Amino acid sequence: MLTAIEPVSGMAVVHRIATHRDALTWATAIPSGLGRLDLTLLALCADGASGIQSAATEHLKVRFDPELFHVRLAAFRLGLGA
């Protein structure tokens, strides 16, 4: 399942079943999901999955930021935070 949420409104712009989660799949799904919306994609924020990260930086040419849940979870598992 590919899911992309617009953070201000909480609207799902991508929510579809996909056989792959690679960069090309994400790079196709995100513009398709944005469709006719009058907005400019500036950045993607996601877990550390390489597919969406590569889609952001290599295909869509936008900034990629890791989201805090997975960053904090990794730190917690390493004993670096509570």
C-alpha positions, 0 to 999 in steps of 0.5 A: 500500500502506498499512502501519502498524506498532505500534512496541513489538511490531512488529506490522503493524496496517494492511497493505493495498492502497489506491487512495488515501493521503489523510487520509480513507483513513488515518483509516479504515484505522488504527482498522479495523486496530486493531480489537479491540486493547485500546489507545489511539492516542496518536500517529502517527509517519511520513514527511512525507506530508500524508495521514497527517499530516492523518489524525493531527491532523485526523481521529484527533486525535492527535499527529503526529511525523516519523520520523527516517529521512526527517528525517535524509535531508532534512538530508543532502540539504541538506548539513546532516548526515552 
